[in-house]
Amino acid sequence: MAEQSLSGLTEQQAKEFHEQFKITYTAFVGIAALVHLFVIAANPWF
C-alpha cells in the first residue's frame, strides 16, 4: 500500500501547489512592503 500524505495530495500536486504558493506569497509580501513604505512617506511618525 502506498503511503499517503496528510493533505491527500500526490507529491506532484504538492509541488505544483508549493510553486504557486511561493509566487503568491512573494507578491503579497512585496505589495505589503511597498504599501508600508508609502504610508511612512505620506505620514512619518517623527
N, C-alpha and C positions, 0 to 999 in steps of 0.2 A: 504494500500500500504506500502510495506517495505521501510524503509529509506535506501537510497543508499549513499555510501561513495563518496568522491570527486575523488578518484582514480579509482573507478569502481570495486575494488576488494572486495571479500567477506571477512568477518572477519577472516576466516580460512586461506585464501590465503595471507592476510596481515600478519598474524602471521608467516606463513611459510617464507615469504619474509624477515621479520624482523629477524628471526633466522639466515638465510643465510647471511643477511647484516651484522649482528654483527660479525659473524665469519670472513667474508671477510675484514671488516674494522679493526678488531683486527690484522689480519695477515698483512695488509697494514701498519698499524702504527708500528707494531713490526719490519717489514723489514726496514721501513724508519728510525727508531731509530737505528737499527744495522748499516745501511749504514752511518748515521751521525757519529756514533762512529768510524767507520773505516776511514772516511775522517779526523776526528780530530786526530786520531792516526797517520795517514800517513802524514798529513800536518798541524801540530799545528800552531796556529796563534801567539804564544808567543815565 
